[in-house]
Amino acid sequence: MLIEKIINNNIISARDEKGIELVAMGKGIGFGQKAGNEIADDKIEKIFKLENMDDSEKFKKLLALLPIEYIRLSNQIITYAKETLGIKLNQNVYLALTDHISFAIERQKEGMIFSNALYEEIKLFYPNEYMVGNHALYLIEDQTGCRLAEDEAASIALHIVNAELNSEISTTFLITKMMREMMEIIEDKMKVPLMSAYPRDRLITNLKHLAKRLISEEPLNGRDDLHLYQFVKENYPKEYVLIDKVNRYIENSYHCSMTEEEKIYLALNVKRMNDLYGL
């Protein structure tokens, strides 16, 4: 691997044998080097392929400004998420998460604590990613001595979710907000007891896919089953009316709408929950 540019003592820009731009990280990897020199493999801790980055120049500038410890932390958290959850993540998560960790630590040192408005929702809707967020807090405290607020576990989890969905963080936030609001309407009408421990997994999965499609305006390739639609309307009128109410709320608040197939599927989900758990 030949050096193309020295970003700082610990970060270099290079190209591989195929001409693909890379950023390599390692303690002292750029010290005493110059463009054109070859870098030994044992000097490299991490390689970032910039062809998968939306903003490679911003990423390089960020790496030049941040302590290598923060970059290592971000890499460790992302590696842990991939290995523990068995997921693929958009490369841009390295940029977003490193920037977030740096900002959160500096903010904490200055005594500036902000709450995450969707803390409870993230814990409920994304428990695996929230677990990664909690592990991240441990790593950050262990390596920097800075104990971030619990809300930061949810914020870090949201970055992981965002990289899974391959979307903007604002879109992921909006999807989560829509899920919360749909669930509130459904559970209110179902008269769910306060602090009820009924299993929400299937409903959450349904709402997650639904909200993602609605917000991203992805087309739904289904088939119209008119007999099923009519059967549900006639035999489960309370559930269908409830989901129709949810859909009207979505139309008014987000200017998008469920298909009839989505409404029927969600109504059947609610019917199943009512029958199983006596809600």
C-alpha positions as a Markdown table, in Angstrom:
| # | Residue | x | y | z |
|---|---|---|---|---|
| 1 | Met | 0.0 | 0.0 | 0.0 |
| 2 | Leu | 1.5 | 3.3 | -1.1 |
| 3 | Ile | 0.9 | 6.6 | 0.8 |
| 4 | Glu | -0.9 | 9.2 | -1.1 |
| 5 | Lys | -1.1 | 11.9 | 1.7 |
| 6 | Ile | -0.1 | 12.2 | 5.3 |
| 7 | Ile | -3.2 | 13.3 | 7.3 |
| 8 | Asn | -1.4 | 13.3 | 10.6 |
| 9 | Asn | 1.0 | 11.0 | 12.5 |
| 10 | Asn | -1.7 | 8.4 | 13.0 |
| 11 | Ile | -3.7 | 8.7 | 9.8 |
| 12 | Ile | -2.7 | 8.4 | 6.2 |
| 13 | Ser | -4.5 | 8.4 | 2.8 |
| 14 | Ala | -3.5 | 5.7 | 0.4 |
| 15 | Arg | -4.7 | 3.7 | -2.6 |
| 16 | Asp | -4.8 | -0.1 | -3.0 |
| 17 | Glu | -3.6 | -2.1 | -6.0 |
| 18 | Lys | -7.0 | -1.4 | -7.7 |
| 19 | Gly | -6.7 | 2.3 | -7.2 |
| 20 | Ile | -9.4 | 2.5 | -4.6 |
| 21 | Glu | -8.9 | 5.3 | -2.1 |
| 22 | Leu | -8.3 | 4.2 | 1.5 |
| 23 | Val | -7.6 | 5.7 | 4.8 |
| 24 | Ala | -5.4 | 3.7 | 7.1 |
| 25 | Met | -5.1 | 4.3 | 10.9 |
| 26 | Gly | -2.3 | 3.2 | 13.2 |
| 27 | Lys | -0.2 | 4.6 | 16.0 |
| 28 | Gly | 2.6 | 6.6 | 14.4 |
| 29 | Ile | 1.8 | 5.3 | 10.9 |
| 30 | Gly | 2.4 | 8.7 | 9.3 |
| 31 | Phe | 5.4 | 9.8 | 11.4 |
| 32 | Gly | 8.5 | 10.5 | 9.3 |
| 33 | Gln | 6.7 | 9.3 | 6.1 |
| 34 | Lys | 6.0 | 11.0 | 2.8 |
| 35 | Ala | 3.8 | 10.4 | -0.2 |
| 36 | Gly | 4.9 | 7.5 | -2.3 |
| 37 | Asn | 6.3 | 5.5 | 0.6 |
| 38 | Glu | 5.0 | 2.0 | 1.2 |
| 39 | Ile | 3.4 | 1.2 | 4.5 |
| 40 | Ala | 4.1 | -2.1 | 6.3 |
| 41 | Asp | 1.0 | -4.1 | 7.2 |
| 42 | Asp | 2.0 | -4.4 | 10.9 |
| 43 | Lys | 1.7 | -0.6 | 11.2 |
| 44 | Ile | -2.0 | -0.7 | 10.2 |
| 45 | Glu | -4.7 | -1.0 | 12.8 |
| 46 | Lys | -7.8 | -0.2 | 10.7 |
| 47 | Ile | -8.5 | 0.5 | 7.0 |
| 48 | Phe | -11.5 | 2.5 | 5.8 |
| 49 | Lys | -12.6 | 2.1 | 2.2 |
| 50 | Leu | -13.7 | 5.6 | 1.1 |
| 51 | Glu | -15.6 | 4.3 | -2.0 |
| 52 | Asn | -18.4 | 3.5 | 0.4 |
| 53 | Met | -18.4 | 6.9 | 2.1 |
| 54 | Asp | -20.9 | 9.6 | 1.2 |
| 55 | Asp | -18.5 | 12.3 | 2.2 |
| 56 | Ser | -14.9 | 11.0 | 2.2 |
| 57 | Glu | -13.3 | 14.5 | 2.5 |
| 58 | Lys | -15.3 | 15.3 | 5.6 |
| 59 | Phe | -14.3 | 11.9 | 7.0 |
| 60 | Lys | -10.6 | 12.6 | 6.4 |
| 61 | Lys | -10.9 | 16.1 | 8.0 |
| 62 | Leu | -12.7 | 14.7 | 11.0 |
| 63 | Leu | -10.0 | 12.0 | 11.5 |
| 64 | Ala | -7.3 | 14.7 | 11.3 |
| 65 | Leu | -9.0 | 16.6 | 14.1 |
| 66 | Leu | -9.9 | 13.8 | 16.5 |
| 67 | Pro | -7.7 | 12.0 | 19.0 |
| 68 | Ile | -6.9 | 8.5 | 17.8 |
| 69 | Glu | -8.5 | 7.1 | 21.0 |
| 70 | Tyr | -11.9 | 8.3 | 19.9 |
| 71 | Ile | -11.5 | 6.7 | 16.5 |
| 72 | Arg | -10.4 | 3.5 | 18.1 |
| 73 | Leu | -13.5 | 3.6 | 20.4 |
| 74 | Ser | -15.8 | 4.1 | 17.5 |
| 75 | Asn | -14.2 | 1.2 | 15.6 |
| 76 | Gln | -14.5 | -1.1 | 18.6 |
| 77 | Ile | -18.1 | -0.3 | 19.1 |
| 78 | Ile | -19.0 | -0.9 | 15.5 |
| 79 | Thr | -17.0 | -4.1 | 15.4 |
| 80 | Tyr | -18.8 | -5.3 | 18.6 |
| 81 | Ala | -22.2 | -4.4 | 17.0 |
| 82 | Lys | -21.4 | -6.3 | 13.8 |
| 83 | Glu | -20.1 | -9.4 | 15.6 |
| 84 | Thr | -22.7 | -9.5 | 18.3 |
| 85 | Leu | -25.8 | -8.7 | 16.2 |
| 86 | Gly | -24.6 | -10.3 | 13.0 |
| 87 | Ile | -25.5 | -7.2 | 11.0 |
| 88 | Lys | -24.0 | -5.2 | 8.1 |
| 89 | Leu | -23.6 | -1.5 | 8.6 |
| 90 | Asn | -23.2 | 1.4 | 6.2 |
| 91 | Gln | -19.6 | 2.7 | 6.2 |
| 92 | Asn | -20.8 | 6.2 | 7.1 |
| 93 | Val | -21.4 | 5.0 | 10.6 |
| 94 | Tyr | -17.7 | 5.4 | 11.3 |
| 95 | Leu | -18.0 | 9.1 | 10.5 |
| 96 | Ala | -21.2 | 9.7 | 12.4 |
| 97 | Leu | -20.4 | 7.7 | 15.5 |
| 98 | Thr | -16.9 | 9.0 | 15.8 |
| 99 | Asp | -18.2 | 12.6 | 15.6 |
| 100 | His | -21.0 | 11.8 | 18.1 |
| 101 | Ile | -18.6 | 10.2 | 20.6 |
| 102 | Ser | -16.2 | 13.2 | 20.4 |
| 103 | Phe | -19.0 | 15.7 | 20.8 |
| 104 | Ala | -20.7 | 13.7 | 23.7 |
| 105 | Ile | -17.4 | 13.4 | 25.7 |
| 106 | Glu | -16.5 | 17.1 | 25.2 |
| 107 | Arg | -20.1 | 18.1 | 26.2 |
| 108 | Gln | -19.9 | 15.9 | 29.3 |
| 109 | Lys | -16.7 | 17.5 | 30.4 |
| 110 | Glu | -18.3 | 21.0 | 30.1 |
| 111 | Gly | -21.2 | 19.8 | 32.2 |
| 112 | Met | -23.7 | 20.0 | 29.3 |
| 113 | Ile | -26.1 | 17.1 | 29.6 |
| 114 | Phe | -28.9 | 16.6 | 27.0 |
| 115 | Ser | -31.7 | 14.1 | 27.2 |
| 116 | Asn | -32.7 | 11.8 | 24.3 |
| 117 | Ala | -36.4 | 12.5 | 23.6 |
| 118 | Leu | -36.9 | 8.9 | 22.3 |
| 119 | Tyr | -34.9 | 7.2 | 25.1 |
| 120 | Glu | -37.7 | 4.8 | 26.2 |
| 121 | Glu | -38.8 | 4.1 | 22.6 |
| 122 | Ile | -35.3 | 3.2 | 21.5 |
| 123 | Lys | -35.0 | 0.8 | 24.5 |
| 124 | Leu | -38.3 | -0.8 | 23.5 |
| 125 | Phe | -38.0 | -0.9 | 19.7 |
| 126 | Tyr | -34.3 | -1.6 | 19.4 |
| 127 | Pro | -33.2 | -3.7 | 22.4 |
| 128 | Asn | -30.2 | -5.3 | 20.7 |
| 129 | Glu | -28.9 | -2.0 | 19.5 |
| 130 | Tyr | -29.5 | -0.5 | 22.9 |
| 131 | Met | -27.4 | -3.3 | 24.4 |
| 132 | Val | -24.6 | -2.2 | 22.1 |
| 133 | Gly | -25.1 | 1.3 | 23.3 |
| 134 | Asn | -24.7 | 0.2 | 26.9 |
| 135 | His | -21.5 | -1.7 | 26.0 |
| 136 | Ala | -20.3 | 1.5 | 24.3 |
| 137 | Leu | -20.7 | 3.5 | 27.5 |
| 138 | Tyr | -18.6 | 0.9 | 29.3 |
| 139 | Leu | -15.8 | 1.1 | 26.7 |
| 140 | Ile | -15.9 | 4.9 | 26.7 |
| 141 | Glu | -15.6 | 5.1 | 30.5 |
| 142 | Asp | -12.9 | 2.4 | 30.6 |
| 143 | Gln | -10.7 | 4.1 | 28.0 |
| 144 | Thr | -11.4 | 7.8 | 28.7 |
| 145 | Gly | -12.5 | 7.9 | 32.3 |
| 146 | Cys | -15.7 | 9.7 | 31.2 |
| 147 | Arg | -19.0 | 8.2 | 32.2 |
| 148 | Leu | -21.6 | 9.4 | 29.8 |
| 149 | Ala | -25.3 | 9.7 | 30.8 |
| 150 | Glu | -27.6 | 6.7 | 30.2 |
| 151 | Asp | -29.4 | 8.6 | 27.4 |
| 152 | Glu | -26.2 | 8.3 | 25.4 |
| 153 | Ala | -26.7 | 4.5 | 25.2 |
| 154 | Ala | -29.9 | 5.2 | 23.2 |
| 155 | Ser | -28.2 | 7.9 | 21.1 |
| 156 | Ile | -25.4 | 5.5 | 20.1 |
| 157 | Ala | -28.0 | 2.7 | 19.5 |
| 158 | Leu | -29.8 | 5.1 | 17.1 |
| 159 | His | -26.6 | 5.5 | 15.1 |
| 160 | Ile | -26.3 | 1.7 | 14.8 |
| 161 | Val | -30.0 | 1.5 | 13.7 |
| 162 | Asn | -29.4 | 4.2 | 11.2 |
| 163 | Ala | -26.5 | 2.4 | 9.7 |
| 164 | Glu | -28.6 | -0.8 | 9.5 |
| 165 | Leu | -31.4 | 1.0 | 7.7 |
| 166 | Asn | -28.9 | 2.9 | 5.5 |
| 167 | Ser | -30.8 | 6.1 | 6.0 |
| 168 | Glu | -30.2 | 9.6 | 7.4 |
| 169 | Ile | -30.3 | 9.9 | 11.2 |
| 170 | Ser | -33.3 | 12.3 | 10.9 |
| 171 | Thr | -35.2 | 9.6 | 9.0 |
| 172 | Thr | -34.4 | 7.0 | 11.6 |
| 173 | Phe | -35.6 | 9.4 | 14.3 |
| 174 | Leu | -38.8 | 10.0 | 12.4 |
| 175 | Ile | -39.4 | 6.3 | 11.9 |
| 176 | Thr | -39.0 | 5.7 | 15.6 |
| 177 | Lys | -41.3 | 8.6 | 16.4 |
| 178 | Met | -44.0 | 7.3 | 14.1 |
| 179 | Met | -43.7 | 3.8 | 15.6 |
| 180 | Arg | -44.3 | 5.3 | 19.1 |
| 181 | Glu | -47.3 | 7.3 | 18.0 |
| 182 | Met | -48.9 | 4.3 | 16.2 |
| 183 | Met | -48.3 | 2.1 | 19.2 |
| 184 | Glu | -49.8 | 4.7 | 21.6 |
| 185 | Ile | -53.0 | 4.8 | 19.6 |
| 186 | Ile | -53.3 | 1.0 | 19.4 |
| 187 | Glu | -52.5 | 0.4 | 23.0 |
| 188 | Asp | -54.8 | 3.1 | 24.2 |
| 189 | Lys | -57.8 | 1.6 | 22.4 |
| 190 | Met | -56.8 | -1.9 | 23.5 |
| 191 | Lys | -56.9 | -0.7 | 27.1 |
| 192 | Val | -53.4 | -2.1 | 27.8 |
| 193 | Pro | -52.9 | -2.0 | 31.6 |
| 194 | Leu | -50.2 | 0.3 | 32.8 |
| 195 | Met | -46.8 | -1.4 | 32.9 |
| 196 | Ser | -48.3 | -4.4 | 31.2 |
| 197 | Ala | -45.7 | -7.0 | 30.3 |
| 198 | Tyr | -47.5 | -8.6 | 27.3 |
| 199 | Pro | -45.2 | -9.5 | 24.5 |
| 200 | Arg | -44.9 | -6.7 | 22.0 |
| 201 | Asp | -42.4 | -8.3 | 19.7 |
| 202 | Arg | -44.6 | -9.1 | 16.8 |
| 203 | Leu | -46.4 | -5.7 | 16.9 |
| 204 | Ile | -43.1 | -3.9 | 17.1 |
| 205 | Thr | -41.7 | -5.8 | 14.1 |
| 206 | Asn | -44.9 | -5.0 | 12.2 |
| 207 | Leu | -44.7 | -1.3 | 13.0 |
| 208 | Lys | -41.0 | -1.1 | 12.3 |
| 209 | His | -41.4 | -2.4 | 8.7 |
| 210 | Leu | -44.5 | -0.3 | 8.2 |
| 211 | Ala | -43.0 | 3.0 | 9.4 |
| 212 | Lys | -39.8 | 2.4 | 7.4 |
| 213 | Arg | -41.9 | 1.9 | 4.2 |
| 214 | Leu | -44.1 | 4.9 | 4.9 |
| 215 | Ile | -41.3 | 7.3 | 5.7 |
| 216 | Ser | -39.1 | 6.2 | 2.8 |
| 217 | Glu | -42.1 | 5.9 | 0.5 |
| 218 | Glu | -41.0 | 2.5 | -0.8 |
| 219 | Pro | -43.5 | 0.8 | -3.1 |
| 220 | Leu | -45.2 | -2.3 | -1.6 |
| 221 | Asn | -45.2 | -5.2 | -4.0 |
| 222 | Gly | -48.1 | -7.2 | -2.6 |
| 223 | Arg | -51.2 | -8.8 | -4.0 |
| 224 | Asp | -54.8 | -7.7 | -3.4 |
| 225 | Asp | -56.8 | -10.4 | -1.6 |
| 226 | Leu | -60.3 | -9.0 | -1.7 |
| 227 | His | -61.8 | -12.0 | 0.0 |
| 228 | Leu | -59.5 | -11.6 | 3.0 |
| 229 | Tyr | -60.0 | -7.8 | 3.2 |
| 230 | Gln | -63.8 | -8.3 | 3.3 |
| 231 | Phe | -63.5 | -11.1 | 5.8 |
| 232 | Val | -61.5 | -9.0 | 8.2 |
| 233 | Lys | -63.8 | -6.0 | 7.9 |
| 234 | Glu | -66.9 | -8.1 | 8.6 |
| 235 | Asn | -65.5 | -10.3 | 11.3 |
| 236 | Tyr | -63.1 | -8.1 | 13.2 |
| 237 | Pro | -64.7 | -4.6 | 12.8 |
| 238 | Lys | -63.2 | -3.2 | 16.1 |
| 239 | Glu | -59.7 | -4.0 | 15.1 |
| 240 | Tyr | -60.2 | -2.7 | 11.5 |
| 241 | Val | -61.7 | 0.5 | 12.7 |
| 242 | Leu | -58.8 | 1.0 | 15.2 |
| 243 | Ile | -56.2 | 0.6 | 12.4 |
| 244 | Asp | -58.2 | 2.9 | 10.2 |
| 245 | Lys | -57.9 | 5.5 | 12.9 |
| 246 | Val | -54.2 | 4.9 | 13.0 |
| 247 | Asn | -54.0 | 5.4 | 9.3 |
| 248 | Arg | -56.0 | 8.7 | 9.4 |
| 249 | Tyr | -53.5 | 9.9 | 12.1 |
| 250 | Ile | -50.6 | 9.0 | 9.8 |
| 251 | Glu | -52.2 | 10.7 | 6.9 |
| 252 | Asn | -52.8 | 13.9 | 8.8 |
| 253 | Ser | -49.4 | 14.0 | 10.6 |
| 254 | Tyr | -47.0 | 12.5 | 8.0 |
| 255 | His | -48.9 | 12.9 | 4.7 |
| 256 | Cys | -48.6 | 9.2 | 3.8 |
| 257 | Ser | -51.0 | 6.3 | 3.9 |
| 258 | Met | -51.1 | 2.6 | 4.5 |
| 259 | Thr | -52.2 | 0.3 | 1.7 |
| 260 | Glu | -55.3 | -1.8 | 2.3 |
| 261 | Glu | -53.1 | -4.8 | 2.7 |
| 262 | Glu | -51.0 | -3.2 | 5.4 |
| 263 | Lys | -54.2 | -2.1 | 7.3 |
| 264 | Ile | -55.6 | -5.7 | 7.2 |
| 265 | Tyr | -52.3 | -7.2 | 8.3 |
| 266 | Leu | -52.0 | -4.8 | 11.2 |
| 267 | Ala | -55.7 | -5.4 | 12.2 |
| 268 | Leu | -55.0 | -9.2 | 12.2 |
| 269 | Asn | -52.0 | -8.6 | 14.4 |
| 270 | Val | -54.1 | -6.6 | 16.9 |
| 271 | Lys | -56.8 | -9.3 | 16.8 |
| 272 | Arg | -54.2 | -12.0 | 17.6 |
| 273 | Met | -52.9 | -10.0 | 20.6 |
| 274 | Asn | -56.4 | -9.4 | 21.9 |
| 275 | Asp | -57.2 | -13.2 | 21.7 |
| 276 | Leu | -53.9 | -14.4 | 23.2 |
| 277 | Tyr | -53.5 | -11.9 | 26.0 |
| 278 | Gly | -57.0 | -10.9 | 26.8 |
| 279 | Leu | -56.4 | -7.2 | 26.2 |
